[in-house]
Amino acid sequence: MHLAIASLGMGMLVAAFTYQDKFFGLFDHFGLPHSLLLSLAEAVSSDALADVLSRFIAELPALRGSIGMALPHVKEASMRNLRGLLPA
């Protein structure tokens, strides 16, 4: 989860094996499809994994565009969370 947050925060696209519902919210922030998330049960299926990786590669340009458009808004929301905690 933390690696996905850091990667997306740097504009890098990720697909993930989910173990928490938090991944869905993270992907929503960046406008990414939930189809790039696999449950651990799905991850052991070679067909399911191959399908996700194929979609990941095929949709790479559009997905990068989604991240690029969302990143400024996500960073601003993050700063709003910190403003009350950090000295001016």
N, C-alpha and C positions, 0 to 999 in steps of 0.2 A: 504494500500500500504506500509506504513512504517513498519507495523508489519511483512508483508511478506518479506521485505528487511532484517529486523533484524533477522528474523527466518532463512532465507536462508543463511545469513552471518554466522550463528552459526551452519550451517549444518543440519538444521531441514527442512523437507519437508513441503510444503504448497499446498493447493488448494485454489482457491479464487473466490469470486464474483467480477467480473470486473466492474469498472465504468470509467476507463480510458484505453486508448490504451497502456499506459506505462507497464501494466502487461505483455503484450505480449513480449516486449523487455526484461523485467526482467526474464521471463521464458526462453527466448532465451539465455541469458547469462549463465544460468545454464543447458542448454540442456534439459529442461523439456517440455513435450508436452502441447500444447495449450488446449488439451482436458481436462485438470485439471482446466480450467478457465470457469466460467459460467457467462453469462450476467445476469443482474438483472431479465430480463424477463424469462430466463431459470431457474433461482433459485426458482421461485414460482411453478415450475413443480416438483411434487414429483418424477416422473419417471426420469427426467433429473438429479435431485440431487442424487437420488439413484444410477444412472448409474455412475456418477462421483465418488461418494464415493466407489462404488464397484471396479472401475478401480484403484483408489487411493490405496486401500488396497491390491489388487491383484498384483500391480506393485511396491509395496513399496521397496523391495530389489533393484530392478534395478534403481528406481528413486533415492534412497539414493546414489547409486553408481555414478549416473550422477552428483549429487550435490558434492560429494566428489572429483570427478575428476575436476570439474569446479571451485571449491572454491579457490584454490591457484591463478588461473588466474584472477578471479574476484577481489580478494583482491589486487593483484598486480596492476590491472587497477585502482582500487580505490586509491591506494597509489600514482600512477602517477598523478592523478588529484590533490592530496594534496601537492605534493612535492614543487610546486612553491609558495604555500601559507604558509607553515610551515617553521620556522627557522631550519637551518641545525643542 
